[in-house]
Amino acid sequence: MGSGGGSLVAVALAGVIAATLIANQPIRFPLDDAYITIANAQQIVTGAVDSYGYTRPTGATSLVHMLLLVPLGLVMAWPAASLTLALLAASAYVLGLYRALLTISSHRGVAILGNIAGFAGIKLWYQLMNGLETGLAMAAVIWTVYLAQFPDDPARRRWLAGLIGVLPFIRPELALLTAVLAIAAAARLYHQPAQLARLAALTLGVAALLAALAWAATGELVPQTAGAKVAFFGDGGLSLPDRLLIVLLSVATAPLGWVLLGLAALPMVRDGWALLAFVGAYLLASTLSLPSGLMHNDQRYLFIFVPLALAGWGALAARADVMRGRAPMIVSAGAALMIASFFLGGWSFYRDSLRITADQEQLATWAKRNLPRDARVLIHDAGYFGWQTDFALVDVVGLKSPDSIAAHRRWTLPSAGKDRGRAVDEIARKARVTHAVILDRPFWGDIAGHLRKAGWQLDPLRAGPDDDYHVYRLTPPQQRAARRE
């Protein structure tokens, strides 16, 4: 990172990493989907049929994240591999952020403050350690910004062209960033067609290689996870004003607060208009597809805007020359304040969020002891339970059971969620489920209520006041009717 300022950032990051390694034992993650990725990477190694009956990974949103996890899982336990990958991605993000801010602002103090804010801000560490591709996506975005600052450097241009080809396979929506940066490069180099052709060939070659790997590993070029969520959460029936309102509320209430205001200064950064166009295109795409998705998991999908916003703040700070000889005092006070606020607030939020895995550990242990081995289980948190048990499972959302998507497209999506019960009933009947594991929270809708309304009998097996996950034995409507007769 360089001397002086880079050392301060490195020490702060090392302290947070050390605290994470000490406190997160046994290793847990704040989001159930982390275990979908672990199970998928493990399935690539073993080639076994998973608990959902598939021979290839399903629910794999990020090809790159999944493939990077595989070699780590060969040399260490899978949770340790996932946490290691998260720490590596966070470190790459911090390194890229420091370099980008130093390049944009030309001031070490600005780079230090922006960098510490970039990983110690509200809920940022929670997102970086969530076991998903969030940290990797944030790292890729900021390195893209950094490399774009050197349009006359042939080596960096090649690195940027290659990275642009990788972006859609880190997270599908980053294809929008690929598109706007490709357009910006074409506009800048249209007088140099040979150079433009070479860079385009590099981008397309990298993308083609990853597309081939995606097809070989998962049997699909575009992950179905986004489509599953769009269908299940059913925003399709909402009016455009309602969709816009949800997006605005998502951004306005984001835990990032003042940080996102830096997006307004992006035009001060090289290729900033293209980056701002990506922000607008992403929000527009969310408005048209799944506006409520921006609220999911503490608005994690908005966190890819953080490195862009910090780049804007760096350009604004350089323009305003905010340090003006007071850098040591400002940097020392600002860094101390941010680290203190992190350990007073952000750290406790991250630590408390790990409780969901502790609950799932207890659930899996209980299920192994109490459910019949031939149980067919309807479930919606499809990660940890599917990874740790051998029951036949059906994911009512569709992430791990893509066959469920059709029912939600037929009933849930066009009705804006009002007919979700009909989809749940159809999925349960078709799969002939015998039990259900339900986390009764508004986020998932009233799945138990949907089943009861459709005529299913739900006998509680694990539904105490201290149990987050409730387990029911299910009797389908036709069997209930036969018993009455």
C-alpha positions as CSV (number, residue, x, y, z in Angstrom):
1,M,0.0,0.0,0.0
2,G,2.9,2.3,0.4
3,S,4.6,3.7,3.5
4,G,2.9,5.8,6.2
5,G,-0.8,5.9,5.4
6,G,-0.9,2.4,3.9
7,S,0.6,1.0,7.1
8,L,-2.1,2.6,9.2
9,V,-4.8,1.1,7.1
10,A,-3.1,-2.2,7.1
11,V,-2.8,-2.2,10.9
12,A,-6.5,-1.3,11.3
13,L,-7.6,-4.0,8.8
14,A,-5.3,-6.6,10.5
15,G,-6.9,-5.7,13.9
16,V,-10.4,-6.3,12.5
17,I,-9.3,-9.5,10.8
18,A,-7.7,-10.8,14.1
19,A,-10.9,-9.9,16.0
20,T,-13.0,-11.8,13.5
21,L,-10.8,-14.9,13.6
22,I,-10.9,-14.9,17.4
23,A,-14.6,-14.2,17.9
24,N,-16.0,-16.2,15.0
25,Q,-15.3,-19.7,16.5
26,P,-16.9,-22.0,15.5
27,I,-17.0,-20.4,12.1
28,R,-20.4,-19.1,11.2
29,F,-22.0,-16.7,8.7
30,P,-24.8,-14.2,9.0
31,L,-26.6,-15.3,5.9
32,D,-28.0,-18.8,5.2
33,D,-27.2,-18.4,1.5
34,A,-23.5,-18.7,2.4
35,Y,-24.0,-22.4,2.9
36,I,-25.6,-22.7,-0.6
37,T,-22.3,-21.6,-2.0
38,I,-20.4,-24.0,0.3
39,A,-22.6,-26.9,-0.7
40,N,-22.2,-26.0,-4.4
41,A,-18.4,-25.8,-4.2
42,Q,-18.4,-29.1,-2.4
43,Q,-20.6,-30.7,-5.0
44,I,-18.2,-29.7,-7.7
45,V,-15.5,-31.7,-5.8
46,T,-17.6,-34.7,-5.0
47,G,-19.9,-34.9,-8.0
48,A,-22.6,-36.2,-5.7
49,V,-26.4,-35.7,-6.0
50,D,-27.4,-33.0,-3.5
51,S,-30.3,-33.0,-1.0
52,Y,-32.5,-31.3,-3.7
53,G,-31.9,-34.1,-6.2
54,Y,-29.6,-32.3,-8.6
55,T,-26.3,-33.5,-9.9
56,R,-25.0,-30.0,-10.7
57,P,-24.9,-26.9,-8.5
58,T,-28.1,-24.9,-8.3
59,G,-28.5,-21.5,-6.7
60,A,-25.1,-20.4,-7.8
61,T,-25.3,-16.7,-8.3
62,S,-21.5,-16.0,-8.6
63,L,-19.5,-18.4,-10.7
64,V,-16.2,-16.8,-9.8
65,H,-16.9,-16.9,-6.0
66,M,-17.9,-20.6,-6.2
67,L,-14.9,-21.6,-8.3
68,L,-12.5,-19.7,-6.0
69,L,-13.9,-21.5,-3.0
70,V,-13.2,-25.0,-4.5
71,P,-9.3,-25.0,-4.2
72,L,-9.6,-23.6,-0.6
73,G,-12.1,-26.3,0.3
74,L,-9.6,-28.9,-0.8
75,V,-7.1,-27.9,1.9
76,M,-9.3,-26.8,4.8
77,A,-12.7,-27.3,6.2
78,W,-15.4,-25.7,4.0
79,P,-16.5,-23.0,6.5
80,A,-12.9,-22.1,7.1
81,A,-12.4,-21.9,3.3
82,S,-15.4,-19.6,2.9
83,L,-14.2,-17.3,5.7
84,T,-10.7,-17.3,4.2
85,L,-12.1,-16.3,0.8
86,A,-14.1,-13.5,2.5
87,L,-11.0,-12.2,4.2
88,L,-9.0,-12.4,1.0
89,A,-11.7,-10.5,-0.9
90,A,-11.9,-7.9,1.8
91,S,-8.2,-7.4,1.7
92,A,-8.2,-7.0,-2.1
93,Y,-11.0,-4.5,-1.7
94,V,-9.1,-2.5,0.9
95,L,-5.9,-2.5,-1.2
96,G,-7.8,-1.4,-4.3
97,L,-9.7,1.2,-2.4
98,Y,-6.5,2.7,-1.0
99,R,-4.8,2.8,-4.3
100,A,-7.9,4.3,-6.1
101,L,-8.4,7.0,-3.5
102,L,-4.7,7.9,-3.4
103,T,-4.7,8.2,-7.2
104,I,-8.0,10.1,-7.4
105,S,-7.3,12.5,-4.5
106,S,-3.5,12.7,-4.6
107,H,-3.6,12.9,-0.8
108,R,-2.6,10.2,1.6
109,G,-4.8,11.5,4.3
110,V,-7.9,11.3,2.1
111,A,-7.0,7.8,1.1
112,I,-6.6,6.7,4.7
113,L,-9.9,8.1,5.9
114,G,-11.9,6.9,2.9
115,N,-10.3,3.5,3.2
116,I,-11.1,3.0,6.9
117,A,-14.6,4.3,6.2
118,G,-14.8,1.7,3.4
119,F,-14.5,-1.3,5.7
120,A,-15.4,0.0,9.2
121,G,-18.6,1.9,8.3
122,I,-22.0,0.8,9.4
123,K,-22.7,-2.8,8.5
124,L,-19.8,-2.9,6.1
125,W,-17.9,-5.7,7.9
126,Y,-21.1,-7.7,8.2
127,Q,-21.5,-7.5,4.4
128,L,-17.9,-8.3,3.7
129,M,-18.0,-11.3,5.9
130,N,-21.5,-12.6,4.8
131,G,-20.0,-15.7,3.1
132,L,-21.3,-14.5,-0.3
133,E,-19.8,-12.6,-3.2
134,T,-20.4,-9.1,-1.8
135,G,-16.8,-8.5,-0.9
136,L,-15.5,-9.9,-4.1
137,A,-17.9,-7.7,-6.1
138,M,-16.8,-4.6,-4.1
139,A,-13.2,-5.5,-4.8
140,A,-13.8,-5.9,-8.5
141,V,-15.6,-2.6,-8.7
142,I,-12.9,-0.5,-7.0
143,W,-10.1,-2.2,-9.0
144,T,-12.1,-1.3,-12.1
145,V,-12.2,2.3,-11.0
146,Y,-8.5,2.3,-10.2
147,L,-7.4,0.8,-13.5
148,A,-9.7,3.2,-15.4
149,Q,-7.6,6.1,-14.0
150,F,-4.7,5.2,-16.3
151,P,-6.1,5.3,-19.9
152,D,-2.6,5.8,-21.4
153,D,-1.0,2.9,-19.6
154,P,-1.0,-0.2,-22.0
155,A,-0.5,-2.7,-19.2
156,R,-3.3,-1.3,-17.0
157,R,-5.6,-1.1,-20.0
158,R,-5.2,-4.8,-20.6
159,W,-5.8,-5.6,-17.0
160,L,-9.0,-3.4,-17.1
161,A,-10.2,-5.1,-20.3
162,G,-9.7,-8.5,-18.7
163,L,-11.5,-7.5,-15.5
164,I,-14.4,-6.1,-17.5
165,G,-14.9,-9.6,-18.9
166,V,-14.9,-11.1,-15.4
167,L,-17.5,-8.7,-13.9
168,P,-20.7,-10.4,-15.0
169,F,-19.5,-13.8,-13.6
170,I,-18.9,-12.2,-10.2
171,R,-22.4,-10.9,-10.0
172,P,-24.8,-10.9,-12.9
173,E,-25.9,-7.3,-12.5
174,L,-22.3,-6.2,-13.0
175,A,-22.9,-6.9,-16.7
176,L,-24.3,-3.4,-16.7
177,L,-21.0,-2.1,-15.5
178,T,-19.2,-4.1,-18.2
179,A,-21.5,-2.6,-20.8
180,V,-21.0,1.1,-19.8
181,L,-17.3,0.7,-19.5
182,A,-17.1,-1.0,-22.8
183,I,-19.0,1.9,-24.4
184,A,-16.7,4.4,-22.7
185,A,-13.6,2.6,-24.0
186,A,-15.0,2.4,-27.5
187,A,-15.8,6.2,-27.4
188,R,-12.2,6.9,-26.2
189,L,-10.4,4.6,-28.7
190,Y,-12.5,4.8,-31.8
191,H,-9.6,6.6,-33.5
192,Q,-7.4,3.6,-32.6
193,P,-9.4,0.7,-34.1
194,A,-6.5,-1.8,-33.8
195,Q,-6.0,-1.1,-30.1
196,L,-9.8,-1.2,-29.5
197,A,-10.1,-4.5,-31.3
198,R,-7.3,-6.0,-29.2
199,L,-8.9,-4.9,-25.9
200,A,-12.3,-6.1,-27.1
201,A,-10.9,-9.5,-28.0
202,L,-9.4,-9.8,-24.5
203,T,-12.6,-8.9,-22.8
204,L,-14.6,-11.3,-25.0
205,G,-12.1,-14.0,-24.6
206,V,-12.2,-13.8,-20.8
207,A,-16.0,-13.7,-20.9
208,A,-16.1,-16.7,-23.2
209,L,-13.8,-18.8,-21.1
210,L,-15.9,-18.1,-18.0
211,A,-19.1,-18.7,-19.9
212,A,-17.7,-22.2,-20.9
213,L,-16.8,-22.9,-17.2
214,A,-20.3,-21.8,-16.1
215,W,-21.9,-24.2,-18.6
216,A,-19.7,-27.0,-17.6
217,A,-20.2,-26.5,-13.9
218,T,-23.9,-25.5,-13.7
219,G,-25.4,-26.3,-17.1
220,E,-26.5,-22.6,-17.5
221,L,-24.9,-19.4,-18.7
222,V,-27.1,-17.1,-16.7
223,P,-27.9,-18.0,-13.1
224,Q,-31.6,-18.6,-12.4
225,T,-31.3,-17.2,-8.9
226,A,-32.4,-13.7,-9.8
227,G,-35.4,-15.1,-11.7
228,A,-36.4,-17.2,-8.8
229,K,-36.4,-14.2,-6.4
230,V,-38.3,-12.1,-8.9
231,A,-41.0,-14.7,-9.1
232,F,-41.2,-15.6,-5.4
233,F,-41.3,-12.1,-4.0
234,G,-43.8,-11.1,-6.7
235,D,-43.1,-7.4,-7.4
236,G,-44.4,-7.9,-10.9
237,G,-47.9,-6.8,-10.1
238,L,-46.9,-3.5,-8.5
239,S,-47.5,-0.2,-10.3
240,L,-44.5,1.8,-11.5
241,P,-45.0,4.5,-8.8
242,D,-45.0,1.8,-6.1
243,R,-41.8,0.3,-7.6
244,L,-40.1,3.7,-7.7
245,L,-41.1,4.4,-4.1
246,I,-39.6,1.1,-2.9
247,V,-36.3,1.9,-4.7
248,L,-36.2,5.4,-3.3
249,L,-36.9,4.1,0.2
250,S,-34.3,1.5,-0.1
251,V,-31.6,4.0,-1.0
252,A,-32.8,6.6,1.5
253,T,-32.8,4.2,4.4
254,A,-29.7,2.3,3.5
255,P,-27.2,1.9,6.4
256,L,-24.6,3.5,4.2
257,G,-26.1,6.9,5.0
258,W,-23.9,9.8,4.0
259,V,-21.5,7.6,2.0
260,L,-23.8,7.2,-1.0
261,L,-24.0,11.0,-1.4
262,G,-20.5,10.7,-2.9
263,L,-22.1,9.2,-6.0
264,A,-23.1,12.7,-7.0
265,A,-19.4,13.6,-7.3
266,L,-18.6,10.6,-9.6
267,P,-18.4,12.8,-12.7
268,M,-15.2,14.3,-11.2
269,V,-13.6,10.9,-11.6
270,R,-12.2,9.6,-14.9
271,D,-14.9,7.6,-16.6
272,G,-17.2,8.9,-13.8
273,W,-20.1,9.5,-16.2
274,A,-20.0,5.8,-17.2
275,L,-19.9,4.8,-13.5
276,L,-22.8,7.0,-12.8
277,A,-24.7,5.6,-15.7
278,F,-24.1,2.1,-14.2
279,V,-25.7,3.3,-10.9
280,G,-28.7,4.6,-12.8
281,A,-29.0,1.5,-15.0
282,Y,-28.8,-0.7,-12.0
283,L,-31.5,1.2,-10.1
284,L,-33.7,1.2,-13.2
285,A,-33.2,-2.5,-13.7
286,S,-34.2,-3.1,-10.1
287,T,-37.2,-0.9,-10.5
288,L,-38.4,-2.9,-13.4
289,S,-37.6,-6.4,-12.0
290,L,-37.4,-6.7,-8.2
291,P,-37.4,-3.3,-6.4
292,S,-37.9,-4.9,-3.0
293,G,-34.7,-6.9,-3.6
294,L,-32.8,-3.7,-2.7
295,M,-34.1,-4.1,0.8
296,H,-33.0,-7.7,1.2
297,N,-30.3,-8.7,3.7
298,D,-29.8,-5.2,5.1
299,Q,-29.7,-3.8,1.6
300,R,-26.6,-5.8,0.6
301,Y,-27.1,-5.3,-3.1
302,L,-26.5,-1.5,-2.6
303,F,-23.1,-2.1,-1.1
304,I,-21.4,-2.3,-4.5
305,F,-22.1,1.4,-4.7
306,V,-19.9,2.1,-1.7
307,P,-16.5,2.0,-3.5
308,L,-18.0,4.2,-6.2
309,A,-19.3,6.7,-3.7
310,L,-16.0,6.8,-1.9
311,A,-14.2,7.4,-5.1
312,G,-16.6,10.4,-5.6
313,W,-15.8,11.6,-2.1
314,G,-12.1,11.3,-2.8
315,A,-12.4,13.5,-6.0
316,L,-14.5,16.0,-4.1
317,A,-12.0,16.2,-1.2
318,A,-9.2,16.8,-3.7
319,R,-11.1,19.5,-5.4
320,A,-12.0,21.2,-2.1
321,D,-8.5,20.6,-0.7
322,V,-10.0,19.8,2.7
323,M,-6.8,18.9,4.4
324,R,-4.9,22.2,4.0
325,G,-2.0,21.4,6.2
326,R,-4.2,19.8,8.9
327,A,-3.8,16.3,7.7
328,P,-2.2,14.7,10.7
329,M,-4.9,16.0,13.1
330,I,-7.8,15.2,10.8
331,V,-6.5,11.7,9.9
332,S,-5.7,10.7,13.5
333,A,-9.1,12.0,14.8
334,G,-11.1,10.6,11.9
335,A,-9.5,7.2,11.9
336,A,-9.8,6.9,15.7
337,L,-13.5,7.9,15.5
338,M,-14.3,5.5,12.7
339,I,-12.6,2.5,14.4
340,A,-14.2,3.3,17.7
341,S,-17.7,3.6,16.1
342,F,-17.1,0.3,14.4
343,F,-16.3,-1.6,17.6
344,L,-19.2,0.1,19.4
345,G,-21.8,-0.6,16.7
346,G,-20.8,-2.4,13.5
347,W,-18.9,-5.1,15.3
348,S,-21.8,-6.0,17.6
349,F,-24.2,-6.1,14.7
350,Y,-21.9,-8.5,12.8
351,R,-21.4,-10.7,15.9
352,D,-25.1,-10.8,16.7
353,S,-25.9,-11.7,13.1
354,L,-24.1,-15.0,13.4
355,R,-26.8,-16.3,15.7
356,I,-28.8,-17.5,12.7
357,T,-26.3,-20.2,12.0
358,A,-26.3,-21.2,15.7
359,D,-30.1,-21.7,15.4
360,Q,-29.7,-23.7,12.3
361,E,-27.1,-26.0,13.9
362,Q,-29.6,-26.8,16.6
363,L,-32.3,-27.3,14.0
364,A,-30.2,-29.7,12.0
365,T,-29.2,-31.7,15.1
366,W,-32.9,-31.9,16.2
367,A,-34.0,-33.0,12.7
368,K,-31.4,-35.8,12.4
369,R,-32.7,-37.2,15.7
370,N,-36.5,-36.7,15.3
371,L,-37.5,-36.8,11.6
372,P,-37.9,-40.1,9.7
373,R,-35.1,-40.7,7.3
374,D,-37.5,-40.8,4.3
375,A,-39.0,-37.4,5.1
376,R,-39.5,-35.0,2.2
377,V,-39.1,-31.5,3.6
378,L,-40.4,-28.2,2.2
379,I,-38.0,-25.5,3.2
380,H,-37.2,-21.9,2.3
381,D,-33.8,-21.2,4.0
382,A,-32.2,-23.7,1.7
383,G,-28.5,-23.4,2.7
384,Y,-27.3,-24.8,6.0
385,F,-30.0,-27.4,6.4
386,G,-29.4,-28.7,2.9
387,W,-25.6,-28.8,3.5
388,Q,-25.8,-30.5,6.9
389,T,-28.6,-33.1,6.5
390,D,-29.4,-35.9,4.0
391,F,-33.2,-35.4,3.9
392,A,-34.9,-35.0,0.5
393,L,-35.6,-31.3,0.3
394,V,-37.7,-29.0,-1.8
395,D,-36.9,-25.3,-1.9
396,V,-40.2,-23.4,-2.0
397,V,-38.4,-20.3,-3.3
398,G,-36.7,-21.9,-6.2
399,L,-33.0,-21.1,-5.6
400,K,-32.1,-24.8,-5.0
401,S,-35.2,-26.3,-6.6
402,P,-35.5,-24.5,-10.0
403,D,-38.7,-26.5,-10.7
404,S,-40.5,-24.3,-8.1
405,I,-40.0,-21.2,-10.2
406,A,-42.7,-22.0,-12.6
407,A,-45.4,-22.1,-10.0
408,H,-44.4,-18.6,-8.7
409,R,-44.3,-17.2,-12.2
410,R,-47.8,-18.6,-12.7
411,W,-49.4,-17.3,-9.5
412,T,-47.1,-15.2,-7.3
413,L,-45.5,-12.8,-9.8
414,P,-48.6,-11.5,-11.7
415,S,-50.6,-11.1,-8.4
416,A,-47.8,-9.1,-6.6
417,G,-47.7,-11.9,-4.0
418,K,-51.4,-12.2,-3.3
419,D,-51.6,-15.7,-4.8
420,R,-48.4,-17.0,-3.4
421,G,-50.4,-19.5,-1.4
422,R,-51.6,-21.2,-4.6
423,A,-47.9,-21.5,-5.7
424,V,-46.8,-22.9,-2.4
425,D,-49.7,-25.4,-2.5
426,E,-48.8,-26.5,-6.0
427,I,-45.1,-27.0,-5.2
428,A,-45.9,-28.9,-2.0
429,R,-48.4,-31.2,-3.8
430,K,-46.2,-31.9,-6.8
431,A,-43.2,-32.7,-4.5
432,R,-45.3,-34.9,-2.2
433,V,-43.7,-33.3,0.9
434,T,-44.2,-34.8,4.3
435,H,-42.7,-32.1,6.5
436,A,-41.9,-28.4,6.5
437,V,-39.2,-26.2,8.0
438,I,-40.4,-22.6,8.3
439,L,-38.8,-19.5,9.7
440,D,-42.0,-17.5,10.5
441,R,-41.0,-14.0,9.5
442,P,-42.8,-11.4,7.2
443,F,-39.8,-11.5,4.8
444,W,-40.9,-15.0,3.7
445,G,-44.6,-14.4,3.8
446,D,-47.0,-16.7,5.7
447,I,-45.9,-20.0,4.3
448,A,-47.6,-22.0,7.1
449,G,-50.7,-20.0,6.7
450,H,-50.7,-20.6,2.9
451,L,-50.5,-24.4,3.5
452,R,-53.4,-24.3,6.1
453,K,-55.6,-22.2,3.8
454,A,-55.0,-24.7,1.0
455,G,-56.3,-27.5,3.2
456,W,-53.0,-28.9,4.6
457,Q,-52.8,-30.1,8.2
458,L,-49.7,-28.8,10.0
459,D,-48.8,-30.7,13.2
460,P,-46.1,-28.8,15.1
461,L,-43.1,-31.0,16.0
462,R,-40.7,-28.2,16.9
463,A,-42.4,-24.9,17.4
464,G,-41.5,-23.6,20.9
465,P,-41.2,-19.9,21.8
466,D,-37.3,-20.2,21.7
467,D,-37.2,-21.9,18.3
468,D,-36.7,-19.6,15.3
469,Y,-37.3,-22.4,12.9
470,H,-40.5,-24.4,13.3
471,V,-40.9,-27.9,12.0
472,Y,-44.3,-29.4,11.0
473,R,-45.5,-32.8,9.9
474,L,-47.7,-32.2,6.9
475,T,-50.9,-34.0,5.9
476,P,-52.1,-33.1,2.4
477,P,-55.7,-32.1,1.8
478,Q,-56.8,-35.3,0.1
479,Q,-55.5,-37.4,3.1
480,R,-57.3,-35.2,5.6
481,A,-60.5,-35.6,3.6
482,A,-60.1,-39.4,3.5
483,R,-59.6,-39.6,7.2
484,R,-62.8,-37.6,7.8
485,E,-64.7,-40.1,5.7
